Amino acid sequence: MKKSLLVLMLSALIAAGQQSDADKASAPRGQSRVNQQLTHGPVIGHVTPTSALVWARCSEPGEYQLTARSQGDGKSVTAKGRSTAERDGCVLWRLDGLSPGTRYDYQIAFDGQELLQGNDFYFTTDEKEPTTTVRVAFGSCAREDEGSSAVWRQMYAADPHAVVLLGDTPYIDSTDLAVQRRRYAEFAAVADFRRLLRNRSLYSTWDDHDFGRNDTDGNLPGKENSRRAFMEYRPNPSFGDGRTGIYTKFRRSGVDVFLLDTRTFAATEPSPFDEDHPSLLGKQQWQWLRRELKASTAPFKLLACGMIWNGAVRPGKRDHWATYPHERQALFDFIGEERIAGVILVGGDIHRTRVLRHKTNDRAGYQIPELITSPIHDGVIKTANAPHPALIHDSGQPNTFLLVTVVGNAEPAQLNAKFLDKDGQAFFEVTFGEQELGAGDDHQATASTAGSSR
């Protein structure tokens, strides 16, 4: 135990040097600073109308106290968390009993010393009624480089309520626990990434490289280490069924976001829809997804994962939903049978921006859109520009992200999907009305490229 604590403190000292320089770069002069005892974070996690998660990684073992004070009535709520070598110094605080639609300023203290200085450390609870406008940023495939940092800065400027990482965030390519932890720590130490997430929610799933190996499936040895590190470093609302997997969901105003795990169970068991073929999601994740989709009352339901939902990819690549056509077909059939409106597919991975409108009227009752955003870094793959009959946009743009805006108080509700570059310029956007994504609909979405109608 003494040895593990020594390792934690040594790695924390190294990270603290990175953190100190990074914090100077990201904070306005004299306004916001993080004590070196917090080597990473703080990061806001899942937020509801009455609760919030806050994450940080700490240099010293022991008990840390987080206090959040309402800007409304001044009431405060306190939670305690313990830093241990067992969790690589990562601490997750849960605050309950909060007021809906309220801004809270927060402070972290250790041994009587306050560790945060400035006005950047706050979060806002969700509204009780899903009628407000909400913005959610999606991105995939990022590195610790300037191009990726430029994207984090543009996300900050866009001011989303939540940020969703779709995977390859970071690149790890190992299931060794020490390597997994080191790569998550290096990724979390990036100045602009930390600044972005100290006052808005982070949600995550993984793709192949952070799971452990390129284009891999659930038969990868050591995947339990990948899950352990993911759970230590990412403040999701839940992780699979609590024992395996990392799938989860969250609701913000008029949108439910389902974060799927397309790695843990892939090719490890027969499909529940065709026992002669392997499953992608696995039986238990399918049961969860069907149950939660049917129960959703949100006008829009985003099904998001690391891989893409179609097979139009670079030559030789089979790491996508089209390799499991029986499961994708079962999903579309279920949407149609249960008359589930407002479903939009979201993916990353392929290092291109693409938008499709799948011809699913006969199965789902409407044309289901697919939004692909990749990469945050600058590694575009030219050969991934493959034809597809449902394709309405393709571009090989480096350093990009997707900003989804849902206007819940419109009649009908509207969802705008805007793809932006590292300079904050929108190069494609498309808008869906609630009535366009319902059974029997024949409407077309409104799309534009660089401001021109299409």
Legacy VTK file of the C-alpha trace (Angstrom):
# vtk DataFile Version 3.0
C-alpha trace
ASCII
DATASET POLYDATA
POINTS 454 float
0.000 0.000 0.000
2.872 2.398 0.836
4.376 1.721 -2.590
1.091 2.488 -4.380
0.716 5.743 -2.458
4.279 6.695 -3.386
3.525 6.024 -7.062
0.387 8.167 -6.847
2.256 11.072 -5.256
5.138 10.865 -7.753
2.824 10.847 -10.780
0.833 13.668 -9.214
3.963 15.811 -8.835
4.783 15.332 -12.527
1.203 16.154 -13.527
1.182 19.162 -11.210
3.960 20.748 -13.258
1.890 20.290 -16.404
-1.197 21.532 -14.602
0.494 24.677 -13.318
1.621 25.800 -16.781
-1.690 24.730 -18.315
-3.748 26.644 -15.775
-1.792 29.839 -16.429
-2.517 29.449 -20.132
-6.234 28.776 -19.725
-7.224 31.199 -16.977
-7.836 34.918 -17.364
-5.048 36.775 -15.561
-5.713 36.998 -11.834
-9.159 35.443 -12.053
-9.100 31.648 -11.960
-6.489 29.333 -10.477
-6.412 25.737 -9.320
-4.157 24.698 -6.424
-1.553 22.118 -7.441
-3.123 19.615 -5.053
-5.790 19.229 -7.755
-3.645 17.821 -10.549
-6.592 17.447 -12.956
-9.999 19.059 -13.160
-12.290 20.032 -11.675
-14.778 18.718 -14.231
-18.561 18.926 -14.016
-20.266 15.597 -14.658
-23.915 14.610 -14.890
-26.342 17.369 -13.839
-30.080 17.025 -13.167
-32.607 19.531 -11.781
-31.688 18.498 -8.215
-28.208 16.921 -8.342
-24.721 17.298 -9.813
-21.487 15.306 -10.092
-18.060 16.954 -9.847
-14.767 15.169 -10.616
-11.114 15.946 -9.916
-7.804 14.134 -9.471
-5.846 14.948 -6.320
-2.136 14.774 -5.476
-2.457 13.717 -1.858
-4.553 10.924 -0.358
-7.224 11.973 2.077
-10.663 13.548 2.378
-11.635 16.488 0.164
-14.741 18.593 0.721
-16.762 20.225 -2.033
-19.242 22.981 -1.197
-21.701 24.465 -3.704
-23.474 27.729 -2.909
-26.617 28.900 -4.706
-26.461 32.317 -6.340
-30.174 32.601 -5.629
-30.845 32.134 -1.942
-27.243 31.605 -0.870
-27.903 28.142 0.521
-25.005 25.709 0.347
-24.727 21.951 -0.125
-21.628 19.974 0.856
-20.246 16.591 -0.200
-17.090 14.745 0.802
-14.879 12.477 -1.278
-11.692 10.541 -0.608
-8.595 10.399 -2.791
-6.913 6.982 -2.785
-4.274 5.179 -4.796
-6.913 2.523 -5.514
-8.682 5.041 -7.781
-5.491 6.712 -9.016
-6.263 9.784 -6.932
-9.585 10.434 -8.715
-12.439 11.810 -6.600
-16.123 12.041 -7.545
-18.467 14.168 -5.446
-22.257 13.894 -5.686
-24.363 16.859 -4.627
-28.072 16.265 -3.895
-30.915 18.496 -2.782
-30.183 21.246 -5.311
-32.735 23.663 -6.781
-33.728 23.381 -10.477
-32.479 25.967 -12.958
-30.051 27.478 -10.463
-26.397 28.508 -10.738
-24.112 27.211 -8.012
-20.579 28.412 -7.350
-18.409 25.645 -5.901
-15.235 25.348 -3.844
-13.000 22.376 -3.011
-11.094 22.270 0.278
-8.448 19.952 1.724
-7.290 20.072 5.324
-8.974 23.453 5.757
-7.353 25.018 2.656
-9.457 26.229 -0.279
-8.051 24.945 -3.583
-9.933 27.062 -6.150
-9.607 30.772 -6.803
-11.714 32.693 -9.286
-15.150 32.990 -10.855
-14.946 30.096 -13.341
-15.995 27.368 -10.921
-19.738 26.956 -11.162
-22.487 24.797 -12.653
-26.161 25.307 -13.421
-28.764 22.683 -12.630
-31.198 21.630 -15.335
-34.663 23.124 -15.565
-37.514 21.082 -14.145
-39.634 21.489 -17.284
-38.064 20.478 -20.638
-39.042 23.675 -22.462
-35.750 25.546 -22.599
-33.137 25.691 -25.345
-30.199 23.323 -24.762
-26.871 23.006 -26.585
-24.805 19.813 -26.648
-21.365 19.581 -28.314
-20.155 16.262 -29.768
-16.640 15.343 -30.827
-14.381 12.376 -31.515
-10.749 11.573 -32.270
-8.665 14.115 -30.323
-5.023 14.456 -29.372
-3.060 16.651 -26.996
-2.093 19.052 -29.782
-2.776 22.639 -30.748
-5.419 21.764 -33.332
-7.453 19.851 -30.757
-6.981 22.675 -28.239
-8.345 25.111 -30.811
-11.488 22.971 -30.980
-11.834 22.990 -27.168
-11.616 26.788 -27.298
-14.324 26.985 -29.955
-16.526 24.653 -27.938
-16.076 27.018 -24.994
-17.060 29.954 -27.208
-20.166 28.078 -28.389
-21.131 27.685 -24.707
-22.802 24.251 -24.749
-24.571 22.962 -21.657
-22.833 19.607 -22.117
-19.909 18.105 -24.038
-20.063 14.512 -25.329
-16.885 12.627 -26.251
-17.589 9.823 -28.723
-14.291 7.970 -28.367
-10.632 7.937 -29.351
-10.483 10.589 -26.651
-7.727 9.782 -25.837
-5.785 7.393 -28.044
-4.471 4.640 -25.746
-4.068 1.375 -27.723
-3.339 -0.713 -24.648
-5.326 -2.408 -21.899
-2.487 -2.139 -19.398
-3.980 -0.290 -16.410
-0.949 1.944 -15.883
-0.965 2.964 -19.562
-4.710 3.573 -19.515
-4.448 5.802 -16.451
-1.433 7.699 -17.791
-3.159 8.473 -21.099
-6.379 9.639 -19.439
-4.319 11.880 -17.149
-2.317 13.338 -20.045
-5.508 14.043 -21.964
-7.215 15.639 -18.945
-4.192 17.898 -18.284
-4.702 19.893 -21.514
-5.350 23.502 -20.503
-8.241 24.320 -22.835
-9.927 20.983 -22.153
-9.889 21.692 -18.404
-11.122 25.220 -18.834
-14.017 24.017 -21.018
-15.296 21.516 -18.461
-15.003 23.275 -15.126
-18.465 24.786 -15.611
-20.375 22.450 -17.969
-21.094 18.727 -18.045
-18.859 16.075 -19.594
-20.309 12.790 -20.875
-18.315 10.076 -22.634
-18.292 6.764 -24.390
-15.346 5.024 -26.011
-14.283 3.749 -29.400
-11.578 1.278 -30.355
-8.378 3.174 -29.465
-9.426 4.123 -25.939
-10.960 0.672 -25.454
-7.530 -0.762 -26.181
-6.776 -1.530 -29.836
-7.659 -0.368 -33.345
-10.845 -1.903 -34.833
-11.166 -4.362 -31.927
-14.181 -6.107 -30.398
-15.172 -7.377 -26.964
-12.792 -10.344 -27.081
-9.857 -8.032 -26.317
-7.847 -9.310 -23.309
-7.631 -6.855 -20.419
-10.795 -4.940 -21.259
-11.651 -4.875 -17.531
-8.678 -2.525 -17.049
-10.037 -0.226 -19.747
-13.378 -0.074 -17.964
-11.730 0.595 -14.611
-9.716 3.552 -15.916
-12.732 4.914 -17.802
-14.833 4.813 -14.639
-12.094 6.515 -12.630
-11.636 9.410 -15.060
-15.086 10.029 -16.543
-18.033 11.318 -14.421
-20.867 9.581 -16.297
-24.253 9.091 -14.571
-23.842 5.287 -14.733
-21.692 2.577 -16.293
-23.504 -0.257 -18.043
-25.405 -2.486 -15.637
-22.986 -1.659 -12.826
-20.868 -4.759 -13.462
-20.002 -4.713 -17.169
-20.115 -2.191 -19.985
-20.183 1.608 -19.911
-23.460 2.434 -21.709
-25.544 5.194 -20.153
-28.024 7.982 -20.964
-28.872 11.511 -19.905
-31.693 13.990 -20.452
-31.287 17.689 -21.084
-34.476 19.644 -21.724
-35.966 18.316 -24.996
-33.313 15.716 -25.809
-32.406 12.271 -24.481
-28.862 11.192 -25.342
-28.151 7.450 -25.306
-24.418 6.720 -25.123
-23.918 3.202 -26.451
-21.036 0.812 -25.773
-20.113 -0.776 -29.110
-16.951 -2.465 -27.783
-17.480 -4.474 -24.571
-20.008 -6.973 -25.922
-19.163 -6.928 -29.633
-18.764 -10.461 -31.069
-18.782 -12.052 -27.585
-22.254 -13.625 -27.785
-24.956 -14.522 -30.325
-27.267 -11.733 -31.385
-30.662 -11.757 -29.635
-32.165 -11.143 -33.080
-30.246 -13.787 -35.050
-28.465 -16.486 -33.075
-26.424 -17.491 -36.138
-24.663 -14.112 -36.104
-22.747 -12.226 -33.388
-24.172 -9.365 -31.384
-22.759 -5.849 -31.369
-24.469 -4.504 -28.249
-25.120 -7.741 -26.365
-28.399 -8.949 -24.874
-28.371 -6.869 -21.692
-27.538 -3.597 -23.463
-30.256 -4.274 -26.026
-32.789 -4.851 -23.233
-31.770 -1.559 -21.624
-31.852 0.401 -24.887
-35.277 -0.869 -25.973
-36.747 -0.241 -22.530
-35.337 3.280 -22.212
-36.149 4.277 -25.799
-39.759 3.218 -25.338
-40.000 5.139 -22.057
-38.448 8.352 -23.409
-40.725 11.401 -23.551
-38.128 13.701 -25.133
-39.001 15.102 -28.575
-35.538 14.035 -29.789
-33.565 10.883 -28.965
-29.904 10.823 -29.999
-28.310 7.366 -30.229
-24.587 8.072 -30.019
-21.562 5.784 -30.209
-17.959 5.768 -31.415
-18.455 3.852 -34.665
-20.666 4.919 -37.554
-24.048 3.388 -38.399
-23.410 2.622 -42.088
-20.823 0.763 -44.174
-19.564 3.569 -46.439
-15.978 3.646 -45.186
-12.389 3.366 -46.407
-11.549 0.109 -48.252
-11.163 -2.931 -46.005
-12.680 -1.425 -42.852
-15.406 -3.521 -41.218
-15.590 -1.737 -37.881
-19.105 -0.268 -38.160
-22.795 -1.085 -37.670
-23.171 -2.417 -41.236
-21.110 -5.452 -40.181
-24.057 -6.245 -37.875
-26.977 -5.571 -40.275
-29.344 -7.842 -38.331
-28.984 -5.611 -35.249
-29.362 -2.330 -37.105
-32.446 -3.730 -38.856
-33.863 -4.849 -35.489
-33.406 -1.312 -34.143
-35.213 0.270 -37.083
-38.025 -2.293 -36.809
-38.409 -1.599 -33.092
-38.607 2.151 -33.722
-41.382 1.567 -36.252
-43.318 -1.007 -34.215
-43.303 1.171 -31.098
-43.833 4.386 -33.109
-40.818 6.035 -31.484
-40.382 9.478 -33.015
-37.375 11.786 -33.045
-34.517 9.272 -33.326
-31.215 10.591 -34.714
-28.013 8.528 -35.014
-24.644 10.043 -34.061
-21.176 8.586 -34.721
-17.495 9.496 -35.110
-14.359 7.423 -35.818
-13.874 7.778 -39.597
-12.070 11.155 -39.704
-14.690 12.808 -41.894
-17.845 14.853 -41.432
-20.869 13.165 -42.985
-24.642 13.484 -42.857
-27.044 10.807 -44.097
-30.812 10.419 -44.218
-31.465 6.680 -44.199
-34.332 5.353 -46.316
-36.065 3.735 -43.357
-39.669 4.772 -44.019
-40.801 1.168 -44.503
-39.266 0.019 -41.190
-39.132 2.999 -38.839
-41.880 5.093 -40.390
-39.586 8.001 -41.279
-36.124 8.691 -42.657
-33.687 8.405 -39.745
-30.787 10.901 -39.917
-27.168 10.032 -39.149
-24.678 12.713 -38.071
-20.954 11.848 -38.171
-18.405 14.182 -36.583
-14.668 13.482 -36.816
-11.903 14.417 -36.198
-11.125 16.939 -33.452
-7.466 16.599 -34.475
-6.283 17.207 -38.056
-5.977 13.627 -39.348
-8.501 13.502 -42.204
-8.833 10.205 -44.142
-9.417 10.968 -47.833
-10.315 7.381 -48.767
-13.243 7.408 -46.339
-15.174 9.514 -48.857
-17.184 6.476 -49.942
-20.541 6.736 -51.771
-23.816 5.912 -50.026
-27.381 6.334 -51.347
-28.462 8.149 -48.185
-25.547 10.614 -48.145
-26.462 14.308 -48.205
-23.121 15.790 -47.098
-19.458 14.768 -46.940
-16.377 16.824 -46.157
-12.815 16.095 -45.121
-12.456 18.954 -42.682
-9.787 18.841 -39.937
-10.339 20.039 -36.343
-14.128 19.860 -36.208
-17.005 19.286 -33.831
-20.794 19.072 -33.910
-23.026 21.481 -32.008
-26.604 20.296 -31.487
-29.154 22.891 -30.392
-32.624 21.778 -29.311
-35.335 24.417 -28.979
-37.774 22.731 -26.634
-40.290 25.571 -26.406
-40.875 25.800 -30.177
-44.063 24.405 -31.703
-43.063 21.918 -32.930
-39.719 21.389 -31.201
-36.653 21.853 -33.424
-33.140 20.405 -33.509
-30.316 22.171 -35.333
-27.068 20.287 -36.067
-24.176 22.573 -36.933
-20.664 21.403 -37.836
-17.934 23.895 -36.931
-14.175 24.139 -37.487
-11.376 25.300 -35.181
-12.024 28.929 -36.178
-15.663 28.710 -35.149
-16.919 28.759 -38.756
-19.938 26.594 -39.561
-19.325 24.623 -42.778
-22.558 22.620 -42.783
-25.792 22.609 -40.824
-29.139 20.901 -40.942
-32.363 21.467 -38.995
-35.039 18.906 -38.147
-38.533 19.703 -36.938
-40.205 17.336 -34.511
-42.889 16.526 -37.089
-40.229 15.463 -39.653
-39.091 12.548 -37.494
-42.379 10.787 -36.873
-44.252 7.812 -38.297
-45.508 8.329 -41.823
-43.583 11.562 -42.369
-42.541 12.616 -45.863
-40.930 15.971 -45.018
-37.311 16.816 -45.769
-34.889 18.482 -43.409
-33.514 21.952 -44.132
-29.774 21.826 -44.820
-27.132 24.365 -45.751
-23.441 24.326 -46.626
-21.360 27.357 -45.687
-24.475 29.491 -45.605
-25.824 28.421 -49.005
-29.039 26.487 -49.459
-28.614 22.963 -50.690
LINES 1 455
454 0 1 2 3 4 5 6 7 8 9 10 11 12 13 14 15 16 17 18 19 20 21 22 23 24 25 26 27 28 29 30 31 32 33 34 35 36 37 38 39 40 41 42 43 44 45 46 47 48 49 50 51 52 53 54 55 56 57 58 59 60 61 62 63 64 65 66 67 68 69 70 71 72 73 74 75 76 77 78 79 80 81 82 83 84 85 86 87 88 89 90 91 92 93 94 95 96 97 98 99 100 101 102 103 104 105 106 107 108 109 110 111 112 113 114 115 116 117 118 119 120 121 122 123 124 125 126 127 128 129 130 131 132 133 134 135 136 137 138 139 140 141 142 143 144 145 146 147 148 149 150 151 152 153 154 155 156 157 158 159 160 161 162 163 164 165 166 167 168 169 170 171 172 173 174 175 176 177 178 179 180 181 182 183 184 185 186 187 188 189 190 191 192 193 194 195 196 197 198 199 200 201 202 203 204 205 206 207 208 209 210 211 212 213 214 215 216 217 218 219 220 221 222 223 224 225 226 227 228 229 230 231 232 233 234 235 236 237 238 239 240 241 242 243 244 245 246 247 248 249 250 251 252 253 254 255 256 257 258 259 260 261 262 263 264 265 266 267 268 269 270 271 272 273 274 275 276 277 278 279 280 281 282 283 284 285 286 287 288 289 290 291 292 293 294 295 296 297 298 299 300 301 302 303 304 305 306 307 308 309 310 311 312 313 314 315 316 317 318 319 320 321 322 323 324 325 326 327 328 329 330 331 332 333 334 335 336 337 338 339 340 341 342 343 344 345 346 347 348 349 350 351 352 353 354 355 356 357 358 359 360 361 362 363 364 365 366 367 368 369 370 371 372 373 374 375 376 377 378 379 380 381 382 383 384 385 386 387 388 389 390 391 392 393 394 395 396 397 398 399 400 401 402 403 404 405 406 407 408 409 410 411 412 413 414 415 416 417 418 419 420 421 422 423 424 425 426 427 428 429 430 431 432 433 434 435 436 437 438 439 440 441 442 443 444 445 446 447 448 449 450 451 452 453
